[in-house]
């Protein structure tokens, strides 16, 4: 059963579970897993955690590695393309006016 987003659990580390050496605490907040370290983690630590959670989005921010909850399959995913197709170097002749139609 999925946990509510307000639920916080502290993970009891099992002997068979391998975490990065700098790991101080592992907590679960809802469907996310947060690994806190005694110092900044490196890319080897990040890759170790990624191997433990295949298919999940894992991020590194200094002394915290976050394993984000999986996206539910029944909810649509919105992807934004933030790349600009327009730059200051684009000649004005290449720019097209934007027109709106009510469809």
C-alpha positions in Angstrom: 0.0 0.0 0.0 1.5 3.4 -0.9 2.3 5.7 2.0 1.0 9.2 2.3 3.4 12.0 1.5 3.5 13.1 5.1 4.9 9.7 6.3 8.5 9.7 7.4 10.3 6.4 8.2 13.9 5.9 9.3 15.4 2.9 7.6 17.0 0.3 9.7 20.2 -0.6 7.8 20.5 -4.4 7.2 23.9 -6.0 7.1 23.4 -7.1 3.5 22.5 -3.6 2.3 25.4 -1.5 1.0 25.2 2.2 1.2 27.9 4.9 0.4 30.6 5.2 3.1 29.6 8.8 3.9 26.0 7.8 4.7 24.7 8.9 8.1 21.0 8.3 7.7 18.5 6.9 5.3 14.9 8.1 5.6 11.8 7.4 3.5 9.4 10.3 3.0 6.3 9.0 1.3 7.6 7.2 -1.8 11.0 9.0 -1.8 14.2 7.8 -0.2 16.6 10.4 1.2 20.2 9.4 1.9 22.1 12.0 4.1 25.8 12.0 4.4 28.5 13.2 6.8 30.1 15.1 3.9 29.5 15.7 0.2 28.8 12.5 -1.9 30.6 12.0 -5.1 29.5 10.5 -8.5 30.6 7.0 -7.4 28.2 7.3 -4.4 25.4 8.5 -6.7 25.9 5.6 -9.1 25.9 3.1 -6.2 22.5 4.4 -5.1 21.2 4.4 -8.7 22.1 0.7 -9.0 20.0 0.0 -5.9 17.0 1.8 -7.4 16.9 1.0 -11.2 14.4 2.9 -13.2 14.0 5.6 -10.5 15.1 9.3 -10.8 18.1 9.8 -8.4 19.6 13.2 -7.7 22.7 14.4 -5.9 22.9 17.7 -4.0 26.1 17.8 -1.9 25.6 15.7 1.1 22.1 14.5 0.1 21.1 11.9 -2.4 17.4 11.7 -3.2 15.6 8.8 -4.9 12.4 10.3 -6.1 9.1 8.3 -6.0 8.2 6.5 -9.2 5.7 8.3 -11.5 2.3 6.4 -11.3 1.5 4.8 -14.6 -2.1 6.0 -14.6 -1.1 9.7 -14.4 0.0 11.6 -17.5 3.6 12.8 -17.6 4.2 16.4 -18.7 7.5 17.0 -20.4 8.6 20.6 -21.1 11.2 21.5 -23.7 13.0 24.6 -22.3 15.4 24.9 -25.2 14.8 28.2 -27.0 14.5 28.1 -30.8 15.0 31.8 -30.8 18.3 33.6 -30.1 19.7 37.1 -30.5 21.7 35.8 -33.5 18.6 34.7 -35.4 18.0 37.1 -38.3 14.7 38.9 -38.1 13.6 37.5 -41.5 13.8 34.0 -40.0 11.4 34.9 -37.2 7.8 34.0 -37.8 4.9 35.8 -36.2 2.8 33.7 -33.8 -0.9 33.5 -34.7 -3.6 32.0 -32.6 -6.6 30.3 -33.9 -9.6 29.3 -31.9 -10.2 25.6 -32.6 
